[in-house]
Amino acid sequence: QVQLVESGGGSVQSGGSLRLSCAASGFTYSSTCMAWFRQTPGKEREWVAAIDTDGNLSYGDSVKGRFAISQDKAKNTLYLQMNNLKPEDTAIYYCSADDPIPYRRGVFCRTPSGQYKYWGQGTQVTVSS
């Protein structure tokens, strides 16, 4: 049974930092596409950052230069370091995973979207001005 459990959310002032964690279980973490998303009421889920099976990192435009995604494969844990937080970063943050797609002799991760297969329950991040 696949489980993704986020932690580390909370309330901070503008300019502060938080580090989110996502403990993964029930699948082979090292060969899975991982990503962070966030959502605020009344808005669509927004992709934040992703890491593919080769360790390549990518970020949404709104968080580039401020957020950093990383992972500890030995602990099956995904992280999101969030620095210089702004009030507009306030949202529920979700950890997500997806099965890679076989392609020729390798695999690739599809573009992160709401179609990702597995989701955590989310953790609230609130940034006050």
trRosetta pair geometry for C-beta under 8 A, 3 or more apart (Angstrom, degrees):
i j d omega theta_ij theta_ji phi_ij phi_ji
1 26 4.9 -84 91 -121 39 139
2 24 7.9 -24 -163 -164 80 84
2 25 7.4 161 -149 90 39 53
2 26 4.0 -162 -92 99 35 131
2 27 5.2 14 -104 -27 100 112
2 97 7.1 -140 -171 66 131 134
2 118 4.8 -86 138 -122 144 141
3 23 7.8 -8 115 106 99 84
3 24 7.1 160 87 -153 61 41
3 25 4.8 -1 54 58 101 95
3 26 5.3 110 7 -5 73 128
4 22 5.6 -5 -170 -175 93 107
4 23 7.5 157 -154 77 42 47
4 24 5.5 -5 -104 -103 74 75
4 95 4.7 -151 170 95 124 113
4 96 7.2 107 137 -94 176 24
4 97 6.2 -180 -71 -6 134 111
4 118 5.9 128 -18 141 126 107
4 119 6.5 -119 54 151 135 18
4 120 3.6 -102 110 -68 100 90
5 22 6.9 152 72 -156 40 55
5 23 4.7 -16 59 56 99 97
5 95 7.9 -7 59 43 16 139
5 120 6.0 165 -88 -138 17 117
5 121 7.3 9 -123 18 58 101
6 9 7.1 47 138 -25 112 108
6 20 6.1 -15 -163 -174 101 108
6 21 7.0 150 -154 83 51 50
6 22 5.1 -21 -94 -98 68 80
6 93 6.6 179 -167 99 154 89
6 94 7.0 -119 -39 -131 149 34
6 95 5.0 170 -73 -7 101 111
6 120 4.6 119 -21 129 97 152
6 121 6.8 -141 29 57 98 69
6 122 6.2 -16 41 -156 143 10
6 123 4.1 -132 122 -19 119 113
7 20 7.2 155 81 -157 39 62
7 21 5.1 -15 61 60 88 98
7 22 7.9 170 19 -81 67 37
7 23 7.5 23 5 -7 111 102
7 123 6.2 158 -108 -92 16 149
8 18 6.2 134 153 169 96 97
8 19 5.4 -89 -164 97 142 56
8 20 4.2 179 77 -114 128 41
8 21 5.1 117 -25 8 129 78
8 123 6.4 70 57 139 62 162
9 18 7.0 45 -127 173 35 147
9 20 6.5 30 -62 -104 68 100
9 93 6.4 176 -88 35 114 110
9 123 3.4 -178 -21 151 127 101
9 124 4.8 124 153 65 145 44
9 125 4.9 -113 -142 -65 93 66
10 18 6.2 -179 46 -119 93 130
10 124 7.8 91 -66 92 16 78
10 125 7.0 11 46 -119 38 59
10 126 7.4 -87 135 37 33 83
11 126 4.4 -20 -107 73 80 107
11 127 7.7 177 -155 -79 56 28
11 128 6.7 29 -175 -14 100 107
12 16 3.5 -136 168 86 123 145
12 17 7.2 -150 -161 44 165 22
12 18 5.8 -149 -19 -48 142 106
12 85 5.8 78 87 59 126 149
12 125 7.9 -22 19 -167 101 84
12 126 7.5 151 25 86 56 59
12 127 5.8 -18 73 -111 82 70
12 128 7.5 -168 97 23 34 78
13 16 5.1 103 60 -25 62 122
13 127 7.2 71 -178 -162 13 68
13 128 5.5 -47 -113 69 58 87
13 129 7.8 72 -161 -155 74 6
14 85 6.5 -134 -135 97 41 74
14 86 5.9 34 -138 -126 95 43
14 87 6.0 -35 -84 -40 110 79
14 127 5.8 87 -84 168 60 103
14 128 6.7 -103 -27 94 80 41
14 129 5.0 30 -29 -120 134 47
15 84 6.0 -23 -134 -135 47 54
15 85 6.8 -54 24 52 10 66
16 85 5.3 -30 67 36 68 116
16 127 7.2 -170 48 -129 102 93
17 81 7.2 -6 -170 -177 111 79
17 82 6.2 163 -153 90 61 61
17 83 4.8 -9 -105 -107 106 60
17 84 7.6 18 -78 -15 81 37
17 85 6.6 169 -90 -17 31 105
18 82 5.0 -1 59 57 79 111
18 85 6.7 41 6 -56 97 145
18 125 6.2 -171 62 -129 161 114
19 79 6.2 -14 -176 -166 97 107
19 80 7.1 165 -157 82 51 49
19 81 5.1 -13 -110 -106 89 65
19 82 7.1 -174 -84 20 38 73
20 36 7.2 109 83 -123 141 137
20 79 6.7 149 82 -160 58 52
20 80 4.2 1 53 53 108 99
20 82 7.0 47 -7 -12 98 112
20 93 5.7 -88 -103 108 163 148
20 95 7.8 -171 144 -61 120 102
20 123 6.2 166 -133 66 112 139
20 125 7.6 -67 -67 -65 120 124
21 77 5.8 -18 -166 -172 99 114
21 78 7.3 139 -163 79 48 51
21 79 5.6 -20 -103 -102 63 74
22 34 7.7 165 83 -165 140 120
22 36 7.7 -163 -29 -89 141 90
22 77 6.5 151 74 -160 52 61
22 78 4.1 -13 57 60 111 98
22 79 7.4 -158 18 -70 79 31
22 80 7.9 51 -15 -9 106 97
22 95 3.4 126 -120 -102 146 159
22 120 6.1 -126 -138 -42 106 152
23 75 7.8 -75 -122 149 82 93
23 76 6.8 61 -163 103 61 91
23 77 5.5 -23 -100 -104 58 89
24 27 7.0 -58 164 51 110 92
24 29 5.2 125 93 -103 132 113
24 32 7.7 -165 172 71 156 149
24 34 7.7 -91 -57 -108 152 123
24 76 4.7 -121 68 162 86 97
24 77 6.8 -177 13 -89 83 34
24 78 6.6 60 -26 -8 117 100
24 95 7.6 -134 -71 145 95 137
24 97 6.6 96 -127 -58 132 145
25 76 6.4 88 -77 129 59 150
27 32 5.8 76 122 -66 125 145
27 97 6.9 159 61 137 148 151
27 118 7.6 -145 -5 -27 148 164
28 31 4.8 9 112 38 116 103
28 32 6.5 154 87 -32 64 101
29 32 5.7 -73 -149 29 32 118
29 34 7.9 22 -164 -60 81 128
29 71 8.0 -179 160 -178 117 132
29 73 6.2 170 106 -143 116 71
29 76 4.3 -172 -40 -128 159 85
30 53 7.5 75 151 -148 55 82
30 73 5.1 52 -90 -150 94 124
31 53 5.6 27 -145 -133 47 123
31 100 6.5 -95 166 11 77 127
31 107 7.5 68 -169 50 94 158
32 53 7.1 132 41 -89 14 93
32 97 5.0 5 159 -166 127 112
32 98 7.0 148 -174 65 82 37
32 99 6.8 -52 -126 -102 80 41
32 100 7.0 -149 -123 -23 30 90
33 50 7.1 -1 178 -170 93 111
33 51 7.8 175 -158 87 54 51
33 52 5.6 -17 -119 -127 87 61
33 53 6.4 -59 -72 -40 66 83
33 97 6.6 139 79 -162 58 56
33 98 4.4 -28 69 64 113 91
33 99 7.3 -2 19 78 99 6
33 100 5.5 130 -33 -75 101 75
33 109 3.5 130 -107 -124 134 122
33 110 7.4 174 57 34 177 61
33 112 7.8 -162 152 -83 119 84
33 116 7.6 -128 99 -129 110 108
34 50 6.8 160 93 -154 51 63
34 51 5.2 -6 66 58 98 92
34 69 7.9 172 108 176 104 128
34 71 6.6 102 61 -81 157 137
34 78 5.0 -161 172 -96 143 143
34 95 7.4 -21 -165 -170 95 90
34 96 7.3 147 -159 85 49 54
34 97 5.5 -19 -102 -103 67 77
35 47 6.5 -37 174 -148 132 95
35 48 7.5 143 173 54 83 74
35 49 6.6 180 -152 94 67 47
35 50 3.9 -18 -103 -103 97 86
35 51 7.4 -179 -79 21 53 59
35 95 7.8 150 85 -160 45 48
35 96 4.9 -24 68 67 89 101
35 97 7.6 170 24 -82 72 33
35 98 7.5 14 7 1 112 108
35 112 4.3 140 -120 -120 165 136
35 116 6.4 -133 44 -86 125 159
36 47 7.9 110 88 -166 53 54
36 48 4.3 -50 102 66 97 120
36 49 4.9 20 42 49 107 85
36 50 7.5 -150 23 -70 62 50
36 69 6.4 -160 2 -101 118 117
36 78 7.5 -176 -58 140 93 126
36 80 4.9 55 -70 -75 163 143
36 93 6.1 -8 -171 -173 106 102
36 94 7.0 149 -159 79 55 49
36 95 6.2 -31 -102 -101 69 54
36 96 7.3 161 -96 19 19 86
37 45 5.0 23 166 172 132 107
37 46 6.3 155 -164 79 78 42
37 47 5.5 -47 -106 -104 85 44
37 48 5.9 174 -110 1 23 93
37 93 7.3 160 86 -156 43 54
37 94 4.7 -16 65 62 92 102
37 96 5.8 34 -1 -10 110 130
37 112 7.3 -170 -70 161 100 121
37 114 7.8 99 -130 -86 164 64
37 116 8.0 -169 -29 27 132 139
38 45 7.3 163 82 -157 27 67
38 46 5.4 -23 65 62 78 95
38 48 5.4 69 -8 -52 100 123
38 89 7.7 -43 172 -168 172 63
38 91 3.8 76 172 110 112 144
38 92 6.6 159 -155 78 68 42
38 93 4.8 -28 -97 -99 91 65
38 94 6.9 173 -87 15 35 77
38 125 7.6 -52 -128 37 127 121
39 43 6.5 -175 -159 83 67 88
39 44 7.4 -94 -123 138 96 26
39 45 4.4 -42 -78 -104 113 68
39 46 6.7 160 -83 13 54 75
39 91 5.8 143 62 -172 24 110
39 92 5.5 -23 62 59 82 93
39 94 7.0 22 2 -8 104 118
39 122 7.8 -60 41 -122 105 138
40 43 4.8 35 65 31 84 123
40 90 6.7 68 -99 105 121 78
40 91 4.7 -85 -59 -108 82 87
40 92 7.5 154 -84 12 42 74
43 46 7.2 -10 136 -33 118 106
44 114 7.8 -90 -177 -48 97 135
45 94 7.3 -29 -147 31 123 137
45 114 5.3 118 58 -86 130 104
46 60 6.6 61 161 -124 98 168
46 62 7.6 -5 164 34 141 139
46 91 7.6 -70 40 -142 114 167
47 50 7.0 -17 -176 -40 114 109
47 60 5.4 154 98 -68 75 117
47 112 4.5 127 -132 105 133 118
47 113 6.8 -53 -60 -88 126 41
48 59 7.2 -29 157 -148 52 69
48 60 5.3 -75 -131 9 28 122
48 63 5.6 35 -160 6 82 157
48 67 6.6 -58 171 116 105 168
48 69 8.0 136 114 -64 94 117
48 80 7.0 29 118 -138 137 143
48 93 7.2 -7 -13 -136 159 98
49 57 7.0 -14 -172 -168 102 90
49 58 6.8 166 -155 89 57 51
49 59 4.9 -12 -105 -107 85 71
49 60 6.9 -97 -59 2 54 80
49 63 6.6 -87 -52 91 100 140
49 67 5.9 -138 -46 120 136 125
49 68 7.8 119 -134 -174 163 13
49 69 3.9 179 137 -41 134 128
49 80 6.3 152 45 -119 134 106
50 57 7.3 156 84 -154 52 46
50 58 5.0 -7 56 58 95 96
50 59 8.0 -165 21 -73 66 36
50 69 6.9 128 34 61 7 174
50 109 7.2 -177 164 124 129 147
50 112 4.7 -157 -72 -41 139 136
51 55 6.4 -16 -173 -144 103 37
51 56 7.0 161 -152 76 55 41
51 57 5.5 -17 -99 -99 80 67
51 58 7.9 179 -77 21 38 70
51 69 5.3 -155 -41 126 107 125
51 70 7.6 101 -69 -117 151 18
51 71 6.0 -156 87 -19 163 123
51 78 7.3 -173 34 -133 128 108
52 55 7.1 -52 69 17 66 16
52 56 4.8 1 36 51 109 93
52 58 7.9 44 -25 0 98 108
52 100 7.7 90 -167 -103 88 113
52 108 7.2 -21 -161 -159 138 57
52 109 4.2 -146 -124 8 99 132
53 100 5.3 -14 -32 -71 139 147
53 107 6.0 26 37 86 157 115
53 108 7.9 -140 28 -122 113 25
53 109 6.4 159 -9 -44 87 105
57 68 8.0 -11 -163 -156 152 65
57 69 5.7 168 -139 63 107 104
58 112 7.9 -176 83 1 121 121
59 63 5.5 -122 -176 84 112 94
59 64 4.7 140 103 -86 132 73
59 67 6.4 156 -135 74 125 103
59 69 7.4 -178 -83 -3 89 110
60 63 5.3 60 67 23 88 100
60 64 7.2 -137 90 -37 40 82
61 64 5.9 -35 -145 -4 34 118
62 88 7.6 -107 -174 121 128 121
63 66 5.5 -108 -166 63 60 100
63 67 4.0 -7 168 13 118 125
63 82 7.7 -64 -149 -124 118 89
63 89 7.7 93 -97 -111 99 109
64 67 7.7 -49 -76 41 18 85
66 82 6.9 23 139 -159 92 61
66 83 5.3 -145 -168 72 67 76
66 84 4.8 -103 -132 62 109 107
66 85 7.6 138 170 -76 127 41
67 80 6.2 -11 -169 -174 110 92
67 81 6.7 154 -159 83 54 57
67 82 5.1 -11 -107 -107 89 66
67 83 7.2 -177 -81 25 39 70
68 80 7.4 157 78 -157 44 47
68 81 4.4 -7 57 56 96 108
68 83 7.7 28 -1 0 98 107
69 78 7.2 -15 -167 -175 94 95
69 79 7.0 154 -157 85 47 61
69 80 5.6 -17 -101 -103 70 72
69 81 7.9 -157 -71 23 23 74
70 78 7.7 159 88 -160 41 53
70 79 4.8 -13 65 60 84 110
70 81 7.0 24 9 -7 111 106
71 77 6.7 166 -155 91 66 51
71 78 5.0 -27 -103 -107 93 60
71 79 6.6 -176 -84 15 38 80
72 75 4.2 20 107 34 117 108
72 76 7.7 -35 92 19 75 19
72 77 4.9 6 52 58 99 98
72 79 7.4 56 -9 -19 91 113
73 76 7.0 29 -164 -76 38 44
78 95 5.9 141 71 -141 131 122
80 93 7.0 -137 63 177 154 144
82 85 5.6 54 141 -79 108 102
82 89 6.8 141 -173 178 134 149
82 125 7.3 26 57 -147 168 154
85 89 5.0 -107 -157 52 84 149
85 125 7.7 -129 -144 167 139 120
85 127 4.6 -149 144 -108 114 137
86 89 5.1 111 58 -11 67 100
86 127 6.1 91 103 122 20 154
87 90 5.9 -18 -178 -14 53 114
87 127 5.0 -150 -99 100 36 98
87 128 6.7 35 -102 -137 95 16
87 129 4.9 -25 -55 -55 131 94
88 127 7.8 -37 34 66 32 130
89 125 6.4 -54 133 119 93 127
89 127 5.1 54 62 -1 96 144
90 125 6.3 -153 -129 104 43 74
90 126 5.1 35 -129 -129 104 49
90 127 5.1 -133 -60 30 85 80
91 124 8.0 -153 113 -143 30 55
91 125 6.1 6 56 56 59 97
92 122 4.2 19 168 179 112 131
92 123 6.9 150 -159 68 69 25
92 124 5.4 -38 -102 -93 72 62
92 125 7.6 154 -107 18 22 73
93 122 6.4 145 70 -153 37 73
93 123 5.4 -28 60 63 91 80
93 124 7.7 158 14 -103 78 12
93 125 5.5 41 -17 -8 116 118
94 119 5.7 -14 -179 -159 126 97
94 120 5.7 175 -157 58 70 87
94 122 4.8 -38 -83 -92 81 81
95 119 7.4 143 83 -157 54 47
95 120 4.2 45 51 -1 92 131
96 112 7.3 118 83 -150 132 105
96 116 4.3 71 163 109 126 150
96 118 6.4 151 -160 85 58 61
96 119 5.3 -13 -105 -101 85 67
96 120 7.3 -116 -66 6 48 80
97 116 6.7 143 75 173 20 114
97 117 6.7 -50 97 65 67 89
97 118 4.2 -11 59 61 93 116
98 109 6.6 108 81 -150 116 93
98 110 6.8 -90 136 44 150 95
98 112 7.7 -171 -1 -111 140 66
98 115 7.9 55 -113 109 133 72
98 116 4.3 -99 -62 -142 113 82
98 117 5.0 126 -119 10 63 92
98 118 7.1 -164 -70 22 43 80
99 117 6.0 28 -3 2 86 152
100 107 3.7 65 137 158 129 129
100 108 6.4 156 -165 71 97 17
100 109 5.5 -64 -112 -78 82 65
101 107 6.2 149 70 -160 37 80
101 108 5.7 -29 59 63 92 71
101 109 7.4 140 12 -107 86 20
101 110 6.0 68 -14 -44 128 95
102 106 7.8 167 -152 103 54 31
102 107 5.5 -48 -98 -100 41 81
103 106 5.9 -21 71 76 81 73
103 107 6.2 119 21 -125 82 27
103 108 5.2 0 13 4 140 104
109 112 7.8 8 147 -58 115 73
110 113 7.6 -57 124 16 105 103
110 115 7.6 -44 104 88 138 119
112 116 6.3 -3 -147 -55 69 124
113 116 6.6 160 67 -26 48 81
116 119 7.1 114 97 -67 103 85
120 123 7.9 -13 120 -20 129 86
